Amino acid sequence: MWFCNRMIFLQILCCLLFDALCSQAFSHYSFVIINVMHSYMILLHLQVKEAPYTRLCSTKNILTVNGEFPGPTIRARKGDTIYVNVYNKGKYNISIHWHGVKQPRYPWSDGPSYITQCPIKPGGKFKQKLILSMELGTLWWHAHSDWSRATVHGAIIIYPKDGDTYPFHKPDVEVPIILGEWWKKDVMKVYNEFLKTGGTPKDSDAITINGQPGDLYPCSLSETLKLPVEQGKTYLLRFVNAAMNIILFFSIAKHDLTVLGMDGSYTKPLTRDYIAISPGQTMDCLLHTNQNPGHYYMAARAYSRAVNVSFDNTTRIDHPIHLHGYSFYAVGYGSGNFDIDKDPLKYNLFDPPMLNTVYVPIIGWATIRFRANNPGVWFLHCHLERHLSWGMETVFIVKNGKGPEAHMLPPPPDMPPC
């Protein structure tokens, strides 16, 4: 599809077949170690490599960044430009996607293999440039080749510019919470067996919180995540659902969570006793520790293990649809088939949430709205990894607009070769 600079409503179909630089700060990263932060210059050296990890009573080698699982958290401010040298010290091809970073006019560092770049081969390197624009809050980064993102992922936290403040009372403490999955078997073997049979992949053996299974899993009681808090304080919990194939519920016993942001944009506050978060989504939630001192259980459980673009979802599985290069307004949802005459009358055009991953309900539809003002090739896909592996994906090709500021920037000289 070719799009010029205009406002677009997208109706996206999930078929049954698939069950500005002068005023900006500059940050430099290297995918190898060191985590040094200065006011505007961030030096972070990281390395993609294998490391042994023990979970569920057994040890296996997993692909990590810096030997960490989950990987390091990248912290920046609104409008920063970040350089990341990605070194592939593993044995498989790899590419890194900066999920939710719009990369204005610069798709070359977006990351999906064979869409905007060829993967980085073992022993190779690629210097990626992250251009932050309007993003604020929590995003994340992850591998975007085969199933490597099961362990190659981490949070991105974008703070307001110096002198700016949060649009809410500043919390006392901030805590990233990354939800994921763990397989006792090598993930690449699970992936290859799944492709070979054409069936559904083996379910994960555990759901993890910050890389640790819950205490009901074998050999996990002593390692389960514990979050010490003080009574009467406010905590900002930055959630990332890095799970491969499952939508998750999360709750804390006898406490409410107030959602303040999703996908790197602030939202109207919404208070509930639990959240539902799809793979690929992020949420910023306030926790008020207003109960008596004691122990309160944190739990994440799967919603489903099966796994104006309107996504008309005629399947019996929810689909989290992610668009690269853009944030969009989710202006409408509904059940049943989309009615082009009646359903647009119910769109929320007053205060819709701004997202980069939209949850399309079972046997239902969702409508998103965005202005196609970011030239490049931008990936659109289901963020359930099994569906992406089956081919539930497409691209938007957005042509250059009028004037040099509406044209793609040139590619870097070190693009990985195919």
DODREN-168158 format. One line per 4 residues: number of its first residue (from 0); their letters; for each residue x, y, z of N, C-alpha, C. Coordinates in steps of 0.2 Angstrom, whole numbers. Layout:
REM residues N
NUM> a> X/Y/Z/X/Y/Z/X/Y/Z ~ ...
This chain:
REM residues 418
0> mwfc> 4/-6/0/0/0/0/4/6/0 ~ 2/11/-4/6/18/-4/2/23/-1 ~ 4/27/4/1/32/7/5/39/7 ~ 1/44/6/4/51/6/2/54/13
4> nrmi> 4/60/14/3/63/21/-5/65/21 ~ -9/61/24/-16/62/25/-18/58/31 ~ -24/60/34/-27/56/39/-30/50/37 ~ -29/44/40/-31/38/38/-35/34/43
8> flqi> -41/31/42/-44/26/46/-43/19/43 ~ -41/15/48/-39/8/45/-44/3/48 ~ -46/-1/44/-51/-7/46/-46/-13/45 ~ -44/-16/50/-39/-22/49/-42/-28/50
12> lccl> -41/-33/46/-44/-39/46/-39/-45/48 ~ -42/-48/54/-38/-54/56/-42/-60/54 ~ -40/-63/49/-43/-68/45/-43/-75/49 ~ -48/-79/48/-48/-86/51/-42/-90/49
16> lfda> -38/-88/44/-32/-92/42/-27/-91/47 ~ -26/-86/51/-21/-85/56/-24/-85/63 ~ -28/-95/65/-32/-96/72/-29/-90/76 ~ 77/83/71/76/89/74/81/90/79
20> lcsq> 87/90/78/92/88/82/96/93/86 ~ 96/99/85/100/104/88/98/104/96 ~ 92/104/97/89/105/104/89/98/107 ~ 90/93/104/90/86/107/96/84/110
24> afsh> 95/79/115/101/76/118/103/70/114 ~ 109/68/115/112/63/111/114/57/116 ~ 112/51/115/114/46/120/118/41/116 ~ 123/37/119/127/32/115/127/26/119
28> ysfv> 125/20/115/125/14/118/129/9/114 ~ 131/4/117/135/-1/113/132/-8/116 ~ 129/-12/111/126/-18/113/132/-23/114 ~ 137/-22/123/143/-25/126/144/-24/133
32> iinv> 144/-18/139/143/-17/147/144/-10/149 ~ 144/-8/155/145/-2/158/138/2/157 ~ 136/4/163/130/8/163/131/15/166 ~ 133/20/162/135/26/165/130/31/162
36> mhsy> 127/35/167/123/40/164/125/47/166 ~ 126/52/162/127/59/163/121/62/161 ~ 120/69/162/114/72/161/111/71/154 ~ 115/72/149/112/71/142/116/66/138
40> mill> 122/64/141/125/59/137/125/52/141 ~ 122/47/138/122/41/141/126/36/138 ~ 131/33/142/135/28/139/133/21/142 ~ 131/16/137/129/10/140/132/5/135
44> hlqv> 136/0/137/139/-5/133/136/-12/134 ~ 133/-15/129/129/-21/130/132/-26/124 ~ 130/-32/125/132/-37/120/127/-43/120 ~ 125/-45/114/121/-50/113/125/-57/113
48> keap> 124/-61/118/127/-67/119/124/-72/123 ~ 126/-79/122/123/-84/126/126/-84/134 ~ 121/-86/138/123/-86/145/119/-92/148 ~ 122/-96/153/118/-101/157/113/-98/162
52> ytrl> 107/-100/162/102/-98/167/98/-104/170 ~ 97/-104/176/93/-110/179/86/-107/181 ~ 81/-111/179/74/-110/181/71/-117/181 ~ 66/-118/185/62/-124/185/67/-130/186
56> cstk> 72/-130/190/76/-135/192/81/-137/187 ~ 81/-134/181/86/-136/176/90/-130/173 ~ 96/-131/171/100/-125/168/100/-126/160 ~ 100/-121/157/101/-121/149/104/-114/147
60> nilt> 107/-114/141/110/-108/139/104/-104/135 ~ 104/-98/136/99/-93/133/103/-88/130 ~ 100/-85/125/102/-79/122/100/-73/126 ~ 105/-69/128/104/-63/132/108/-57/129
64> vnge> 106/-51/133/110/-45/131/114/-43/138 ~ 120/-43/137/125/-42/143/124/-48/148 ~ 122/-54/146/121/-59/151/115/-58/156 ~ 111/-53/154/105/-52/159/99/-54/156
68> fpgp> 94/-57/160/88/-59/158/83/-56/163 ~ 78/-52/162/78/-48/156/84/-44/155 ~ 84/-41/149/90/-36/147/90/-30/151 ~ 95/-26/150/96/-19/153/90/-14/151
72> tira> 88/-10/156/83/-5/155/87/1/152 ~ 85/4/146/87/10/143/83/16/146 ~ 86/21/148/83/27/151/85/33/147 ~ 80/37/145/82/43/141/76/48/142
76> rkgd> 77/54/139/72/59/140/69/60/133 ~ 63/63/133/59/65/127/63/69/123 ~ 64/67/116/67/70/111/75/68/111 ~ 77/64/115/84/62/114/85/58/108
80> tiyv> 91/58/105/94/53/100/99/48/103 ~ 98/42/102/102/37/105/105/33/100 ~ 112/31/101/115/27/96/117/20/100 ~ 115/15/97/116/8/100/120/4/95
84> nvyn> 126/2/97/130/-3/93/128/-10/95 ~ 125/-13/91/123/-20/92/128/-25/90 ~ 131/-29/94/136/-34/93/133/-41/93 ~ 133/-45/88/130/-52/89/135/-57/90
88> kgky> 135/-59/96/140/-64/99/137/-71/99 ~ 130/-71/97/127/-78/97/128/-82/91 ~ 124/-87/90/125/-92/85/120/-91/80 ~ 115/-87/81/109/-86/76/109/-79/74
92> nisi> 106/-78/68/105/-71/65/101/-67/71 ~ 102/-61/71/98/-57/76/97/-50/73 ~ 91/-47/75/90/-40/74/86/-37/80 ~ 87/-31/82/84/-28/87/79/-22/85
96> hwhg> 72/-23/88/67/-18/87/66/-14/93 ~ 65/-7/92/64/-3/97/56/-1/97 ~ 53/-5/101/45/-6/101/42/1/103 ~ 39/4/98/35/10/100/39/17/99
100> vkqp> 45/16/97/49/22/95/48/23/87 ~ 45/29/86/43/31/79/48/31/74 ~ 54/33/76/60/34/71/58/38/65 ~ 56/45/66/53/49/61/58/49/55
104> rypw> 56/47/49/60/48/43/66/43/43 ~ 66/38/48/72/34/48/70/27/50 ~ 68/24/45/66/17/46/71/12/46 ~ 78/14/45/83/10/44/85/6/51
108> sdgp> 83/9/56/85/6/63/79/3/66 ~ 74/2/63/67/0/66/68/-7/68 ~ 72/-11/64/74/-18/67/71/-24/64 ~ 65/-25/61/62/-31/59/66/-34/53
112> syit> 68/-40/54/72/-44/49/69/-44/43 ~ 72/-43/37/70/-43/30/64/-39/29 ~ 63/-34/33/58/-28/32/62/-22/31 ~ 65/-20/36/69/-13/35/77/-15/35
116> qcpi> 79/-21/37/86/-23/37/87/-30/36 ~ 92/-32/34/94/-39/35/97/-40/42 ~ 96/-46/44/98/-47/51/106/-47/52 ~ 108/-46/58/115/-46/60/117/-53/60
120> kpgg> 122/-55/56/125/-61/57/129/-63/63 ~ 130/-69/65/134/-70/70/141/-67/69 ~ 144/-64/74/150/-60/73/150/-53/70 ~ 144/-51/68/143/-45/65/141/-39/70
124> kfkq> 140/-33/67/139/-27/71/134/-23/67 ~ 130/-19/70/126/-14/67/125/-8/72 ~ 127/-2/70/125/4/74/119/7/72 ~ 114/6/77/107/8/76/106/15/79
128> klil> 102/19/76/100/26/79/93/26/81 ~ 92/28/87/85/29/89/83/36/90 ~ 78/38/86/76/45/86/70/46/90 ~ 70/48/96/64/49/101/61/56/99
132> smel> 54/56/98/51/62/97/46/64/102 ~ 39/61/101/34/63/106/33/57/111 ~ 37/52/111/36/46/116/37/49/123 ~ 33/46/128/34/48/135/32/41/139
136> gtlw> 35/39/144/33/34/148/37/27/146 ~ 34/22/146/37/15/145/36/12/138 ~ 42/10/135/42/7/129/46/1/130 ~ 48/-3/125/53/-9/126/57/-10/120
140> whah> 62/-14/121/66/-16/115/66/-24/115 ~ 66/-27/109/67/-34/109/69/-37/102 ~ 72/-43/102/74/-46/96/68/-46/91 ~ 69/-46/85/64/-46/80/66/-51/74
144> sdws> 68/-57/76/70/-62/72/69/-69/75 ~ 65/-73/71/63/-80/74/60/-79/81 ~ 62/-83/86/59/-82/93/64/-80/98 ~ 69/-77/95/74/-74/100/72/-70/105
148> ratv> 66/-66/104/64/-61/109/61/-64/115 ~ 61/-71/115/59/-74/122/63/-72/127 ~ 70/-71/126/74/-69/131/78/-63/130 ~ 78/-61/123/81/-54/121/76/-49/121
152> hgai> 76/-46/127/71/-40/128/73/-36/134 ~ 70/-30/134/71/-26/140/67/-19/140 ~ 66/-15/145/62/-10/145/66/-3/142 ~ 62/1/140/64/8/138/60/13/142
156> iiyp> 63/17/146/59/22/150/61/29/148 ~ 56/33/145/57/39/143/54/44/148 ~ 58/49/150/56/54/155/55/60/152 ~ 51/65/155/50/71/152/57/75/151
160> kdgd> 57/80/147/63/84/146/64/88/153 ~ 71/89/153/73/93/159/68/99/160 ~ 66/100/166/62/106/167/54/105/167 ~ 53/99/163/46/97/162/44/92/168
164> typf> 38/91/169/35/87/175/30/81/172 ~ 29/76/176/24/72/174/17/75/175 ~ 12/73/171/5/76/172/2/73/177 ~ 5/70/182/2/68/188/7/68/194
168> hkpd> 5/67/200/9/68/206/15/63/205 ~ 21/66/206/27/62/205/27/56/210 ~ 28/50/208/28/44/212/34/44/217 ~ 34/40/222/40/40/227/45/35/224
172> vevp> 43/30/220/47/25/218/44/22/211 ~ 49/21/206/47/18/200/50/11/199 ~ 46/6/197/48/-1/196/46/-4/189 ~ 51/-6/185/49/-9/179/47/-16/181
176> iilg> 41/-19/178/39/-26/179/38/-29/172 ~ 42/-33/170/42/-37/163/39/-44/164 ~ 34/-45/161/30/-51/161/33/-55/155 ~ 34/-62/156/37/-66/150/35/-73/151
180> ewwk> 38/-77/147/37/-84/147/44/-88/147 ~ 44/-94/150/50/-98/150/48/-105/148 ~ 53/-107/144/52/-114/141/58/-118/144 ~ 57/-124/147/63/-128/149/67/-131/143
184> kdvm> 64/-131/138/67/-134/132/70/-127/128 ~ 75/-128/124/78/-123/120/73/-120/116 ~ 72/-113/116/67/-110/113/67/-111/105 ~ 73/-111/102/74/-112/95/72/-119/93
188> kvyn> 73/-124/97/70/-131/96/62/-131/96 ~ 59/-127/101/52/-126/101/50/-123/94 ~ 53/-118/92/51/-114/86/52/-118/80 ~ 58/-122/79/59/-126/73/54/-132/73
192> eflk> 52/-135/79/47/-140/79/40/-138/77 ~ 39/-132/79/32/-129/77/32/-127/70 ~ 37/-125/67/37/-123/60/37/-130/56 ~ 40/-135/58/41/-141/54/34/-145/54
196> tggt> 30/-145/60/24/-148/60/18/-144/57 ~ 19/-137/58/13/-133/55/8/-132/60 ~ 9/-136/66/3/-135/71/5/-130/76 ~ 2/-130/82/3/-125/87/9/-127/91
200> pkds> 13/-122/93/19/-123/97/18/-125/104 ~ 23/-128/107/22/-131/114/21/-125/118 ~ 17/-126/123/16/-120/128/22/-119/132 ~ 23/-113/135/28/-112/139/27/-116/146
204> dait> 33/-117/149/32/-120/156/31/-116/162 ~ 32/-109/161/31/-105/166/29/-98/164 ~ 26/-94/167/25/-87/166/30/-83/171 ~ 34/-78/169/39/-75/173/37/-68/174
208> ingq> 39/-65/180/39/-58/182/46/-56/183 ~ 49/-52/179/56/-49/179/60/-55/179 ~ 59/-60/174/63/-66/173/62/-72/178 ~ 58/-71/183/57/-76/188/51/-79/188
212> pgdl> 50/-86/188/44/-89/189/41/-88/196 ~ 34/-89/196/31/-88/203/32/-94/207 ~ 31/-93/214/33/-98/219/29/-105/219 ~ 24/-105/214/20/-111/214/24/-116/209
216> ypcs> 29/-113/205/33/-118/200/38/-121/204 ~ 40/-127/202/46/-131/205/52/-127/205 ~ 56/-127/211/62/-124/212/62/-116/212 ~ 56/-113/213/56/-106/212/54/-102/218
220> lset> 53/-105/223/51/-101/229/56/-96/232 ~ 62/-98/232/67/-93/234/69/-88/229 ~ 67/-89/223/69/-84/218/63/-79/216 ~ 57/-81/218/51/-77/215/52/-69/217
224> lklp> 50/-65/212/51/-58/213/47/-56/219 ~ 51/-52/223/48/-49/229/49/-41/229 ~ 43/-37/230/43/-30/229/42/-27/236 ~ 48/-25/240/47/-22/246/44/-15/245
228> veqg> 39/-13/249/36/-7/249/35/-4/256 ~ 33/3/256/32/6/262/25/8/262 ~ 21/8/268/14/10/268/14/17/267 ~ 9/19/263/7/26/262/11/29/256
232> ktyl> 15/26/253/18/28/247/15/27/240 ~ 18/30/235/15/29/228/21/26/224 ~ 19/21/221/24/17/216/21/17/209 ~ 26/19/205/24/19/197/27/12/195
236> lrfv> 22/8/193/24/1/190/24/2/183 ~ 29/0/179/30/1/172/30/-6/169 ~ 24/-8/167/23/-15/164/25/-16/157 ~ 28/-21/155/29/-23/149/27/-31/148
240> naam> 23/-32/143/21/-39/142/25/-42/136 ~ 31/-45/138/36/-48/133/34/-55/132 ~ 28/-58/134/26/-65/133/26/-66/125 ~ 27/-72/123/27/-73/116/20/-74/113
244> niil> 16/-78/117/9/-80/114/3/-79/119 ~ 4/-76/124/-2/-75/129/-3/-68/131 ~ -10/-67/132/-12/-61/135/-13/-62/142 ~ -11/-57/146/-10/-59/154/-14/-54/158
248> ffsi> -17/-57/163/-20/-53/168/-15/-52/174 ~ -14/-46/177/-10/-45/183/-14/-41/188 ~ -13/-43/194/-16/-40/200/-12/-41/206 ~ -13/-36/211/-10/-36/218/-15/-37/223
252> akhd> -15/-42/227/-20/-43/232/-22/-37/236 ~ -29/-35/236/-31/-30/240/-29/-23/238 ~ -26/-22/232/-24/-16/230/-27/-14/223 ~ -28/-8/221/-30/-6/215/-24/-3/211
256> ltvl> -25/-4/204/-20/-1/200/-23/5/196 ~ -20/11/195/-22/16/191/-18/17/185 ~ -21/15/179/-18/16/173/-17/23/171 ~ -11/25/170/-10/32/168/-7/33/161
260> gmdg> -4/27/158/-1/28/151/-1/21/148 ~ -1/21/142/0/15/138/4/16/132 ~ 9/12/130/12/12/124/16/19/123 ~ 19/21/128/23/27/128/19/34/127
264> sytk> 12/34/129/8/40/129/4/40/135 ~ 2/46/138/-2/46/144/-9/45/142 ~ -13/43/146/-20/42/145/-24/45/151 ~ -31/45/150/-35/47/156/-34/42/161
268> pltr> -34/44/168/-33/39/173/-39/34/173 ~ -37/28/174/-42/22/175/-40/18/181 ~ -44/17/186/-43/13/192/-46/6/191 ~ -43/1/192/-46/-6/192/-42/-10/197
272> dyia> -45/-16/199/-41/-20/203/-37/-25/200 ~ -37/-25/193/-32/-29/189/-31/-26/182 ~ -26/-28/178/-25/-25/172/-25/-31/167 ~ -27/-30/161/-26/-35/156/-21/-32/150
276> ispg> -16/-36/149/-11/-33/145/-9/-38/139 ~ -9/-36/133/-7/-40/127/0/-41/126 ~ 2/-46/123/10/-46/121/11/-40/116 ~ 17/-37/118/19/-31/115/17/-24/118
280> qtmd> 11/-24/122/9/-18/125/13/-16/132 ~ 13/-10/133/16/-7/139/11/-3/143 ~ 11/-3/150/6/1/154/10/4/159 ~ 9/10/161/11/14/167/5/14/172
284> cllh> 6/11/178/1/11/183/4/13/190 ~ -1/17/193/1/19/200/-2/14/205 ~ 2/13/210/0/8/215/1/12/222 ~ -5/13/225/-5/17/232/-5/11/237
288> tnqn> 0/11/241/1/6/246/-3/8/253 ~ -10/7/252/-14/10/257/-17/5/262 ~ -14/-1/262/-16/-6/266/-12/-7/272 ~ -14/-11/277/-10/-12/283/-4/-16/281
292> pghy> 2/-15/285/8/-19/283/6/-26/283 ~ 10/-30/278/9/-37/278/11/-39/271 ~ 10/-45/269/12/-48/263/6/-49/258 ~ 7/-46/252/1/-46/247/4/-49/241
296> ymaa> 0/-54/238/2/-58/233/1/-54/226 ~ 7/-54/222/6/-52/215/6/-58/211 ~ 1/-57/206/0/-63/201/-1/-61/194 ~ 2/-65/190/0/-64/183/-2/-71/180
300> rays> -8/-71/177/-10/-77/174/-13/-76/167 ~ -13/-81/163/-14/-81/156/-22/-80/155 ~ -24/-76/150/-31/-75/148/-32/-80/143 ~ -28/-82/139/-29/-87/133/-22/-89/131
304> ravn> -22/-96/131/-15/-99/128/-16/-101/121 ~ -22/-101/118/-22/-102/111/-20/-96/108 ~ -19/-98/107/-17/-91/105/-23/-87/102 ~ -41/21/48/-46/17/49/-45/11/44
308> vsfd> -39/7/49/-39/0/47/-43/-3/52 ~ -48/-6/50/-52/-10/55/-49/-17/55 ~ -48/-20/61/-46/-27/61/-52/-31/62 ~ -55/-34/57/-61/-38/58/-59/-45/60
312> nttr> -60/-47/66/-57/-53/69/-62/-58/69 ~ -63/-62/64/-67/-68/64/-65/-74/67 ~ -59/-74/70/-56/-80/74/-59/-80/81 ~ -57/-85/84/-59/-86/91/-53/-85/96
316> idhp> -49/-81/94/-43/-79/98/-42/-71/97 ~ -40/-68/103/-39/-61/103/-32/-60/99 ~ -32/-54/96/-26/-52/92/-23/-45/94 ~ -17/-45/97/-14/-39/98/-10/-37/91
320> ihlh> -12/-31/88/-10/-29/82/-5/-23/83 ~ 1/-24/81/6/-19/82/8/-16/75 ~ 9/-9/75/11/-5/69/18/-2/71 ~ 23/-3/67/29/0/68/29/8/65
324> gysf> 33/12/68/34/19/65/28/24/66 ~ 23/22/70/18/26/72/15/25/78 ~ 12/30/81/7/29/86/0/31/83 ~ -5/27/85/-12/29/82/-17/30/87
328> yavg> -23/32/85/-28/33/90/-33/27/89 ~ -35/23/94/-39/18/94/-46/21/95 ~ -50/22/90/-56/26/90/-62/21/91 ~ -62/15/90/-68/11/90/-66/3/91
332> ygsg> -70/0/95/-70/-7/95/-77/-10/95 ~ -78/-16/93/-85/-19/93/-85/-26/92 ~ -90/-30/93/-91/-37/92/-95/-38/86 ~ -94/-44/83/-97/-46/77/-93/-43/71
336> nfdi> -96/-43/65/-93/-40/59/-94/-33/59 ~ -89/-30/56/-89/-22/56/-94/-20/51 ~ -98/-15/53/-104/-12/49/-101/-5/47 ~ -100/-5/40/-97/2/38/-102/7/38
340> dkdp> -108/6/39/-113/11/39/-115/13/46 ~ -115/9/51/-117/10/58/-111/11/63 ~ -106/7/62/-101/7/67/-97/13/68 ~ -95/17/62/-92/23/62/-95/28/66
344> lkyn> -102/28/67/-106/33/71/-104/32/78 ~ -101/27/80/-100/26/87/-92/27/89 ~ -88/29/84/-81/31/85/-80/36/91 ~ -75/35/95/-73/40/100/-68/45/96
348> lfdp> -70/50/94/-66/55/91/-64/61/96 ~ -66/60/102/-65/66/107/-59/65/111 ~ -58/59/114/-52/57/118/-50/50/118 ~ -49/48/112/-47/41/111/-40/40/113
352> pmln> -38/34/116/-31/32/118/-26/32/112 ~ -20/34/113/-15/34/108/-11/28/110 ~ -10/23/105/-7/17/106/-2/15/100 ~ 2/10/101/5/7/95/3/0/94
356> tvyv> 0/-3/99/-2/-10/99/-10/-10/101 ~ -14/-12/96/-21/-12/98/-24/-20/99 ~ -28/-20/104/-31/-27/106/-37/-28/102 ~ -37/-33/97/-43/-34/93/-47/-40/96
360> piig> -53/-39/99/-57/-44/103/-59/-50/99 ~ -60/-55/102/-63/-61/99/-69/-60/95 ~ -69/-62/89/-75/-61/84/-77/-54/85 ~ -73/-50/84/-74/-42/84/-69/-38/80
364> wati> -69/-32/81/-65/-28/76/-63/-22/81 ~ -58/-18/78/-55/-12/81/-53/-7/75 ~ -54/-1/76/-53/4/71/-47/9/74 ~ -42/10/70/-37/15/72/-36/20/67
368> rfra> -34/26/69/-33/32/65/-26/35/66 ~ -23/37/61/-17/40/61/-15/44/55 ~ -11/49/55/-9/52/49/-2/49/47 ~ -3/48/40/3/44/37/8/49/35
372> nnpg> 12/52/40/17/57/39/24/55/41 ~ 25/49/41/32/46/42/34/41/37 ~ 38/44/32/39/40/26/44/34/28 ~ 43/29/24/47/23/25/42/16/24
376> vwfl> 45/11/26/42/4/25/41/2/33 ~ 35/1/35/33/0/42/29/-6/42 ~ 31/-10/47/29/-17/48/22/-17/52 ~ 17/-21/50/11/-22/53/10/-29/54
380> hchl> 9/-31/61/8/-38/62/5/-40/69 ~ 3/-46/69/0/-48/76/6/-50/80 ~ 6/-48/87/11/-49/91/11/-55/95 ~ 6/-60/93/7/-66/95/12/-70/91
384> erhl> 17/-72/94/23/-75/90/21/-80/85 ~ 16/-85/87/14/-90/83/11/-88/77 ~ 7/-82/77/3/-80/72/8/-76/67 ~ 13/-72/70/18/-69/65/22/-75/62
388> swgm> 23/-80/65/27/-86/62/23/-89/56 ~ 17/-89/57/12/-91/51/11/-86/46 ~ 13/-80/47/13/-75/41/7/-70/42 ~ 5/-69/48/0/-64/50/3/-57/50
392> etvf> 5/-54/44/9/-48/44/8/-45/37 ~ 10/-38/37/10/-35/30/14/-28/32 ~ 15/-24/27/19/-18/28/15/-12/25 ~ 16/-6/28/14/0/24/20/3/21
396> ivkn> 19/5/15/24/9/12/22/16/11 ~ 25/20/15/23/27/15/28/31/11 ~ 25/35/6/30/38/1/32/45/4 ~ 37/48/1/40/54/3/34/59/2
400> gkgp> 34/64/7/29/70/6/32/76/2 ~ 29/82/3/32/87/-1/37/91/4 ~ 43/93/1/48/96/5/53/91/8 ~ 59/94/9/64/89/12/63/87/19
404> eahm> 59/90/23/57/88/30/52/82/30 ~ 49/81/24/45/75/23/48/69/19 ~ 54/69/18/58/64/15/62/60/20 ~ 62/53/18/66/49/22/73/51/22
408> lppp> 77/50/28/84/51/29/88/46/25 ~ 94/47/23/98/42/20/99/36/24 ~ 100/30/22/102/24/26/109/25/29 ~ 111/22/34/118/22/37/122/18/32
412> pdmp> 129/19/33/134/15/28/135/8/31 ~ 133/6/37/135/0/39/128/-5/40 ~ 123/-4/35/118/-8/35/120/-16/34 ~ 117/-20/38/120/-27/38/118/-30/31
416> pc> 123/-34/28/122/-37/21/118/-43/22 ~ 114/-45/17/110/-51/17/115/-57/15
